[in-house]
Amino acid sequence: MKGKSLKTRKGKLYYQVGGSGDALLMLHGNGESSDIFAKQFPFFKKHFTVYALDTRGHGRSDLGVERLTFKQIAEDILALLEKERIQRVHVLGFSDGGNLGLYLAAHYPERIASLIAMGANYEADGLTDACNEETLERYEELLALPDTNPDKIYRLCIHNLMLEELDLSAEALRSIQAPTMLLAGEFDLIRDDQTEAMHRLISGSQKYIVPGGSHGFFVDDPKVLERLAKKFYKSL
């Protein structure tokens, strides 16, 4: 994969590119970077031109804003598509990246060829009780940091993507027309009923729960995602 940068009015964004074929955009989760997909790059590069973005405020990309929103990140992605002259793109997103994929499919249907969303949720409280409690505790800890702490705003921006900025609704999911596959682990951080609700709301969507899988099941066992993705793309 080759590292590239995209200049925006609100800072530089970093992304990786490799492979050949139709465009596939890979979107990582909260607090991560595109490197989370390192084990997946070799497989997907055989079938697609892969674009793996460090979303704004993550990895090697600048934050550049005082408030980070899904809308802002979606605009960044549209700028990336314009730079690379991509009209339609397949999206594979994990966790917050899966949520962002849902947002893109709902708001920019003409640009999204298909979507695989792993460990995604459309409601802020769609997490398991333990994960939800931990997320709220971490938020309180961040709020308690002194305003003089240079990392406070940055860390709150990232964390609030899960709590305050999850700009999705049942109506938005019902509007999704792109072929969609929802994946989650048997022992995911996302509640089973949340994944099922999304499956019912997105017409024609596929759903698969990975037996024994964690939230990051695809990192633990890359072959699982490869097998499921191959079957999904063949069905398009």
Secondary structure, 3 states (H helix, E strand, C coil): CEEEEEEECCEEEEEEEEECCCEEEEECCCCCCHHHHCCCHHHHHCCCEEEEEECCCCCCCCCCCCCCCHHHHHHHHHHHHHHCCCCCEEEEEECHHHHHHHHHHHHCHHHEEEEEEECCCCCCCCECHHHHHHHHHHHHHHHHCCCCCCCHHHHHHHHHHHHCCCCCCHHHHHCCCCCEEEEEECCCCECHHHHHHHHHHCCCCEEEEECCCCCCHHHHCHHHHHHHHHHHHHCC
